[in-house]
Structure formats: structure tokens, C-alpha cells
Amino acid sequence: MTHGPHTSGARNDGSPHIATIVHAGHLWDAYVDFENDARDPAACRARLRFEPPPGDEGLVSARTTVIIIEDSWEDALAKARSFDDRQLQGLLRSALPGDEEA
């Protein structure tokens, strides 16, 4: 589900923050990253990005593939915000490289 690990640089590049969750004893911030689709400009596509706490060495950000496709930016954001902590933790777990169940 991941597009590979990303080093934790900019915590928020303007993407909407949807939640802060706990995973493996660390707080993670979840953001919605929107992307354009030239094949279907009417649809709003988005993925979730998880950022680890700043200064936590060894942790990398993770992101899902596009999992949200809605008719508008507002609908996509509402869909992302509808995920509960348990669902977000599962998505984070599936996007992290290796076994992160510490």
C-alpha cells in the first residue's frame, strides 16, 4: 500500500491535517494529500500521509496509495475525516516498511 518510505522533512506542506494517532508508542500526524488525475479531472483523488514525531530518529513518514476518490475536494476531505483512530492505525501499519509492531 505504500509508495516507499519518505524521510520526515516538512511536517505539513499545506495538506489538511485530519488526526493525531498513537502507534507503537509514538504519536503520528495524519494528513490528506490530494493529487490531480489527468484521465479524470472531475474526480478528486487523495492519499493519506502519516508523519512521525519530529526528532524521532529511525521513524520515516509513510503514505497510502490513492484510497479516496470523490466528486469534490470537500467530499474527499469529509471521507478522510470519517476514518476513526483504529482505521487510521491500520492504514499506517500497512504503509510502514517492515514489522513495526514494537
VMD Tcl script that builds the backbone (N, CA, C; Angstrom):
set m [mol new atoms 306]
animate dup $m
set s [atomselect $m all]
$s set {name element resname resid chain x y z} {
  {N N MET 1 A 0.813 -1.180 0.000}
  {CA C MET 1 A 0.000 0.000 0.000}
  {C C MET 1 A 0.860 1.248 0.000}
  {N N THR 2 A 2.113 1.114 0.284}
  {CA C THR 2 A 2.979 2.288 0.364}
  {C C THR 2 A 3.682 2.536 -0.956}
  {N N HIS 3 A 4.082 3.751 -1.143}
  {CA C HIS 3 A 4.907 4.111 -2.283}
  {C C HIS 3 A 6.342 4.239 -1.832}
  {N N GLY 4 A 6.691 3.616 -0.754}
  {CA C GLY 4 A 8.036 3.651 -0.222}
  {C C GLY 4 A 8.165 4.641 0.905}
  {N N PRO 5 A 9.153 4.433 1.748}
  {CA C PRO 5 A 9.341 5.348 2.872}
  {C C PRO 5 A 9.810 6.711 2.391}
  {N N HIS 6 A 9.453 7.699 3.128}
  {CA C HIS 6 A 9.853 9.066 2.837}
  {C C HIS 6 A 10.462 9.621 4.111}
  {N N THR 7 A 11.561 10.315 3.960}
  {CA C THR 7 A 12.157 10.885 5.150}
  {C C THR 7 A 11.260 11.984 5.678}
  {N N SER 8 A 11.230 12.100 6.956}
  {CA C SER 8 A 10.384 13.099 7.582}
  {C C SER 8 A 11.046 14.455 7.466}
  {N N GLY 9 A 10.549 15.251 6.555}
  {CA C GLY 9 A 11.085 16.589 6.367}
  {C C GLY 9 A 10.036 17.583 6.810}
  {N N ALA 10 A 9.396 18.179 5.842}
  {CA C ALA 10 A 8.342 19.146 6.155}
  {C C ALA 10 A 7.179 18.411 6.797}
  {N N ARG 11 A 6.803 18.843 7.950}
  {CA C ARG 11 A 5.708 18.184 8.665}
  {C C ARG 11 A 4.391 18.397 7.951}
  {N N ASN 12 A 4.183 19.580 7.439}
  {CA C ASN 12 A 2.933 19.854 6.761}
  {C C ASN 12 A 3.196 20.816 5.625}
  {N N ASP 13 A 2.930 20.374 4.430}
  {CA C ASP 13 A 3.184 21.194 3.250}
  {C C ASP 13 A 1.909 21.873 2.766}
  {N N GLY 14 A 0.977 22.100 3.656}
  {CA C GLY 14 A -0.300 22.696 3.279}
  {C C GLY 14 A -1.415 21.671 3.175}
  {N N SER 15 A -1.070 20.414 3.301}
  {CA C SER 15 A -2.088 19.364 3.274}
  {C C SER 15 A -2.921 19.425 4.544}
  {N N PRO 16 A -4.227 19.182 4.435}
  {CA C PRO 16 A -5.077 19.210 5.633}
  {C C PRO 16 A -4.696 18.123 6.645}
  {N N HIS 17 A -4.599 18.510 7.895}
  {CA C HIS 17 A -4.341 17.581 8.994}
  {C C HIS 17 A -5.687 16.995 9.415}
  {N N ILE 18 A -5.758 15.665 9.505}
  {CA C ILE 18 A -7.048 15.061 9.861}
  {C C ILE 18 A -7.055 14.403 11.231}
  {N N ALA 19 A -5.880 14.030 11.754}
  {CA C ALA 19 A -5.882 13.343 13.050}
  {C C ALA 19 A -4.464 13.219 13.590}
  {N N THR 20 A -4.387 12.983 14.888}
  {CA C THR 20 A -3.158 12.557 15.540}
  {C C THR 20 A -3.482 11.237 16.214}
  {N N ILE 21 A -2.700 10.214 15.899}
  {CA C ILE 21 A -2.963 8.877 16.428}
  {C C ILE 21 A -1.716 8.348 17.126}
  {N N VAL 22 A -1.902 7.294 17.908}
  {CA C VAL 22 A -0.791 6.622 18.574}
  {C C VAL 22 A -0.572 5.287 17.888}
  {N N HIS 23 A 0.696 5.024 17.565}
  {CA C HIS 23 A 1.066 3.725 17.005}
  {C C HIS 23 A 2.441 3.356 17.542}
  {N N ALA 24 A 2.565 2.176 18.111}
  {CA C ALA 24 A 3.825 1.655 18.654}
  {C C ALA 24 A 4.466 2.643 19.626}
  {N N GLY 25 A 3.623 3.302 20.417}
  {CA C GLY 25 A 4.124 4.204 21.442}
  {C C GLY 25 A 4.532 5.580 20.949}
  {N N HIS 26 A 4.239 5.895 19.705}
  {CA C HIS 26 A 4.594 7.194 19.135}
  {C C HIS 26 A 3.342 7.885 18.614}
  {N N LEU 27 A 3.343 9.211 18.699}
  {CA C LEU 27 A 2.261 9.992 18.104}
  {C C LEU 27 A 2.565 10.218 16.629}
  {N N TRP 28 A 1.572 10.025 15.787}
  {CA C TRP 28 A 1.704 10.241 14.346}
  {C C TRP 28 A 0.627 11.226 13.910}
  {N N ASP 29 A 0.995 12.155 13.045}
  {CA C ASP 29 A 0.023 13.071 12.462}
  {C C ASP 29 A -0.386 12.544 11.094}
  {N N ALA 30 A -1.685 12.582 10.824}
  {CA C ALA 30 A -2.215 12.115 9.542}
  {C C ALA 30 A -2.687 13.311 8.727}
  {N N TYR 31 A -2.285 13.315 7.461}
  {CA C TYR 31 A -2.630 14.383 6.532}
  {C C TYR 31 A -3.274 13.793 5.287}
  {N N VAL 32 A -4.014 14.622 4.560}
  {CA C VAL 32 A -4.597 14.224 3.288}
  {C C VAL 32 A -3.804 14.911 2.185}
  {N N ASP 33 A -3.237 14.126 1.283}
  {CA C ASP 33 A -2.519 14.660 0.128}
  {C C ASP 33 A -3.380 14.453 -1.110}
  {N N PHE 34 A -3.729 15.539 -1.766}
  {CA C PHE 34 A -4.562 15.478 -2.962}
  {C C PHE 34 A -3.677 15.418 -4.195}
  {N N GLU 35 A -4.192 14.765 -5.240}
  {CA C GLU 35 A -3.461 14.720 -6.494}
  {C C GLU 35 A -4.437 14.882 -7.647}
  {N N ASN 36 A -3.911 15.394 -8.744}
  {CA C ASN 36 A -4.722 15.566 -9.943}
  {C C ASN 36 A -4.628 14.314 -10.789}
  {N N ASP 37 A -5.700 14.000 -11.465}
  {CA C ASP 37 A -5.729 12.860 -12.373}
  {C C ASP 37 A -6.112 13.379 -13.749}
  {N N ALA 38 A -5.157 13.409 -14.655}
  {CA C ALA 38 A -5.414 13.932 -15.998}
  {C C ALA 38 A -6.465 13.101 -16.735}
  {N N ARG 39 A -6.602 11.819 -16.363}
  {CA C ARG 39 A -7.596 10.956 -17.011}
  {C C ARG 39 A -9.010 11.295 -16.580}
  {N N ASP 40 A -9.158 11.850 -15.377}
  {CA C ASP 40 A -10.487 12.177 -14.858}
  {C C ASP 40 A -10.399 13.447 -14.025}
  {N N PRO 41 A -10.343 14.620 -14.691}
  {CA C PRO 41 A -10.173 15.873 -13.948}
  {C C PRO 41 A -11.361 16.224 -13.059}
  {N N ALA 42 A -12.506 15.573 -13.252}
  {CA C ALA 42 A -13.677 15.877 -12.429}
  {C C ALA 42 A -13.606 15.198 -11.063}
  {N N ALA 43 A -12.812 14.135 -10.948}
  {CA C ALA 43 A -12.719 13.401 -9.688}
  {C C ALA 43 A -11.622 13.994 -8.813}
  {N N CYS 44 A -11.831 13.902 -7.537}
  {CA C CYS 44 A -10.845 14.370 -6.559}
  {C C CYS 44 A -10.237 13.131 -5.911}
  {N N ARG 45 A -8.942 12.955 -6.111}
  {CA C ARG 45 A -8.239 11.771 -5.622}
  {C C ARG 45 A -7.291 12.171 -4.494}
  {N N ALA 46 A -7.180 11.301 -3.475}
  {CA C ALA 46 A -6.314 11.626 -2.341}
  {C C ALA 46 A -5.748 10.364 -1.706}
  {N N ARG 47 A -4.642 10.555 -1.040}
  {CA C ARG 47 A -3.997 9.501 -0.254}
  {C C ARG 47 A -3.779 10.054 1.143}
  {N N LEU 48 A -3.494 9.189 2.097}
  {CA C LEU 48 A -3.179 9.622 3.458}
  {C C LEU 48 A -1.674 9.553 3.658}
  {N N ARG 49 A -1.140 10.555 4.344}
  {CA C ARG 49 A 0.280 10.608 4.687}
  {C C ARG 49 A 0.398 10.684 6.199}
  {N N PHE 50 A 1.277 9.876 6.745}
  {CA C PHE 50 A 1.496 9.827 8.189}
  {C C PHE 50 A 2.903 10.325 8.490}
  {N N GLU 51 A 2.998 11.305 9.387}
  {CA C GLU 51 A 4.282 11.880 9.773}
  {C C GLU 51 A 4.583 11.518 11.226}
  {N N PRO 52 A 5.811 10.991 11.472}
  {CA C PRO 52 A 6.198 10.657 12.844}
  {C C PRO 52 A 6.552 11.922 13.611}
  {N N PRO 53 A 6.743 11.792 14.913}
  {CA C PRO 53 A 7.122 12.949 15.720}
  {C C PRO 53 A 8.470 13.501 15.257}
  {N N PRO 54 A 8.639 14.821 15.278}
  {CA C PRO 54 A 9.934 15.380 14.896}
  {C C PRO 54 A 11.019 14.943 15.873}
  {N N GLY 55 A 12.189 14.691 15.335}
  {CA C GLY 55 A 13.314 14.311 16.177}
  {C C GLY 55 A 13.330 12.855 16.584}
  {N N ASP 56 A 12.357 12.079 16.157}
  {CA C ASP 56 A 12.320 10.655 16.486}
  {C C ASP 56 A 13.110 9.904 15.424}
  {N N GLU 57 A 14.394 9.691 15.699}
  {CA C GLU 57 A 15.287 9.050 14.736}
  {C C GLU 57 A 14.807 7.638 14.412}
  {N N GLY 58 A 14.969 7.259 13.176}
  {CA C GLY 58 A 14.612 5.913 12.756}
  {C C GLY 58 A 13.193 5.785 12.240}
  {N N LEU 59 A 12.339 6.740 12.538}
  {CA C LEU 59 A 10.970 6.691 12.027}
  {C C LEU 59 A 10.890 7.498 10.739}
  {N N VAL 60 A 10.186 6.971 9.774}
  {CA C VAL 60 A 10.013 7.660 8.500}
  {C C VAL 60 A 8.529 7.885 8.240}
  {N N SER 61 A 8.238 8.888 7.451}
  {CA C SER 61 A 6.844 9.104 7.091}
  {C C SER 61 A 6.396 7.981 6.164}
  {N N ALA 62 A 5.102 7.804 6.081}
  {CA C ALA 62 A 4.537 6.750 5.243}
  {C C ALA 62 A 3.274 7.287 4.592}
  {N N ARG 63 A 2.949 6.742 3.439}
  {CA C ARG 63 A 1.713 7.166 2.787}
  {C C ARG 63 A 1.058 5.992 2.093}
  {N N THR 64 A -0.232 6.092 1.992}
  {CA C THR 64 A -1.004 5.062 1.308}
  {C C THR 64 A -1.009 5.354 -0.183}
  {N N THR 65 A -1.497 4.426 -0.936}
  {CA C THR 65 A -1.807 4.700 -2.323}
  {C C THR 65 A -3.079 5.553 -2.330}
  {N N VAL 66 A -3.541 5.960 -3.475}
  {CA C VAL 66 A -4.792 6.717 -3.532}
  {C C VAL 66 A -5.911 5.801 -3.035}
  {N N ILE 67 A -6.563 6.214 -1.962}
  {CA C ILE 67 A -7.659 5.405 -1.399}
  {C C ILE 67 A -8.964 6.184 -1.352}
  {N N ILE 68 A -8.908 7.453 -1.712}
  {CA C ILE 68 A -10.110 8.287 -1.679}
  {C C ILE 68 A -10.327 8.872 -3.064}
  {N N ILE 69 A -11.485 8.607 -3.629}
  {CA C ILE 69 A -11.872 9.182 -4.917}
  {C C ILE 69 A -13.295 9.684 -4.762}
  {N N GLU 70 A -13.444 10.985 -4.799}
  {CA C GLU 70 A -14.751 11.612 -4.610}
  {C C GLU 70 A -14.977 12.669 -5.690}
  {N N ASP 71 A -16.187 13.211 -5.725}
  {CA C ASP 71 A -16.541 14.200 -6.738}
  {C C ASP 71 A -16.013 15.594 -6.440}
  {N N SER 72 A -15.675 15.880 -5.189}
  {CA C SER 72 A -15.206 17.218 -4.842}
  {C C SER 72 A -14.149 17.120 -3.742}
  {N N TRP 73 A -13.394 18.222 -3.605}
  {CA C TRP 73 A -12.389 18.329 -2.563}
  {C C TRP 73 A -13.039 18.186 -1.195}
  {N N GLU 74 A -14.181 18.824 -1.019}
  {CA C GLU 74 A -14.887 18.779 0.267}
  {C C GLU 74 A -15.333 17.367 0.609}
  {N N ASP 75 A -15.857 16.637 -0.398}
  {CA C ASP 75 A -16.286 15.253 -0.165}
  {C C ASP 75 A -15.096 14.361 0.167}
  {N N ALA 76 A -13.981 14.578 -0.516}
  {CA C ALA 76 A -12.777 13.781 -0.242}
  {C C ALA 76 A -12.250 14.049 1.164}
  {N N LEU 77 A -12.242 15.308 1.563}
  {CA C LEU 77 A -11.787 15.654 2.908}
  {C C LEU 77 A -12.726 15.075 3.966}
  {N N ALA 78 A -14.028 15.136 3.717}
  {CA C ALA 78 A -15.002 14.552 4.651}
  {C C ALA 78 A -14.799 13.043 4.767}
  {N N LYS 79 A -14.511 12.384 3.659}
  {CA C LYS 79 A -14.263 10.942 3.674}
  {C C LYS 79 A -13.025 10.640 4.519}
  {N N ALA 80 A -11.960 11.404 4.323}
  {CA C ALA 80 A -10.728 11.189 5.099}
  {C C ALA 80 A -10.982 11.396 6.586}
  {N N ARG 81 A -11.755 12.396 6.915}
  {CA C ARG 81 A -12.051 12.680 8.326}
  {C C ARG 81 A -13.002 11.658 8.939}
  {N N SER 82 A -13.641 10.851 8.103}
  {CA C SER 82 A -14.580 9.853 8.629}
  {C C SER 82 A -13.871 8.616 9.186}
  {N N PHE 83 A -12.586 8.440 8.863}
  {CA C PHE 83 A -11.845 7.298 9.396}
  {C C PHE 83 A -11.641 7.479 10.894}
  {N N ASP 84 A -11.893 6.420 11.666}
  {CA C ASP 84 A -11.640 6.505 13.105}
  {C C ASP 84 A -10.185 6.121 13.384}
  {N N ASP 85 A -9.764 6.302 14.642}
  {CA C ASP 85 A -8.369 6.036 15.012}
  {C C ASP 85 A -7.940 4.615 14.679}
  {N N ARG 86 A -8.802 3.655 14.920}
  {CA C ARG 86 A -8.474 2.254 14.654}
  {C C ARG 86 A -8.202 2.043 13.161}
  {N N GLN 87 A -9.024 2.640 12.308}
  {CA C GLN 87 A -8.825 2.506 10.865}
  {C C GLN 87 A -7.533 3.203 10.430}
  {N N LEU 88 A -7.284 4.388 10.969}
  {CA C LEU 88 A -6.056 5.102 10.625}
  {C C LEU 88 A -4.817 4.339 11.085}
  {N N GLN 89 A -4.882 3.721 12.272}
  {CA C GLN 89 A -3.758 2.916 12.753}
  {C C GLN 89 A -3.501 1.735 11.814}
  {N N GLY 90 A -4.556 1.110 11.334}
  {CA C GLY 90 A -4.404 0.007 10.390}
  {C C GLY 90 A -3.794 0.458 9.069}
  {N N LEU 91 A -4.229 1.611 8.595}
  {CA C LEU 91 A -3.658 2.147 7.359}
  {C C LEU 91 A -2.185 2.504 7.552}
  {N N LEU 92 A -1.847 3.088 8.676}
  {CA C LEU 92 A -0.450 3.396 8.968}
  {C C LEU 92 A 0.369 2.117 9.034}
  {N N ARG 93 A -0.117 1.130 9.759}
  {CA C ARG 93 A 0.596 -0.151 9.879}
  {C C ARG 93 A 0.869 -0.748 8.504}
  {N N SER 94 A -0.126 -0.688 7.628}
  {CA C SER 94 A 0.042 -1.300 6.312}
  {C C SER 94 A 0.967 -0.486 5.407}
  {N N ALA 95 A 1.162 0.799 5.704}
  {CA C ALA 95 A 2.012 1.644 4.875}
  {C C ALA 95 A 3.461 1.688 5.353}
  {N N LEU 96 A 3.717 1.254 6.584}
  {CA C LEU 96 A 5.079 1.276 7.107}
  {C C LEU 96 A 5.905 0.111 6.559}
  {N N PRO 97 A 7.172 0.347 6.300}
  {CA C PRO 97 A 8.018 -0.751 5.839}
  {C C PRO 97 A 8.330 -1.719 6.977}
  {N N GLY 98 A 8.365 -2.980 6.695}
  {CA C GLY 98 A 8.749 -3.976 7.680}
  {C C GLY 98 A 7.745 -4.158 8.793}
  {N N ASP 99 A 8.178 -4.814 9.856}
  {CA C ASP 99 A 7.333 -5.089 11.013}
  {C C ASP 99 A 7.512 -3.982 12.029}
  {N N GLU 100 A 6.509 -3.129 12.186}
  {CA C GLU 100 A 6.589 -2.005 13.105}
  {C C GLU 100 A 5.804 -2.249 14.395}
  {N N GLU 101 A 5.433 -3.468 14.679}
  {CA C GLU 101 A 4.649 -3.789 15.875}
  {C C GLU 101 A 5.557 -3.880 17.084}
  {N N ALA 102 A 6.202 -2.816 17.420}
  {CA C ALA 102 A 7.112 -2.818 18.575}
  {C C ALA 102 A 6.363 -2.711 19.863}
}
mol reanalyze $m
mol bondsrecalc $m
mol representation Tube
mol addrep $m
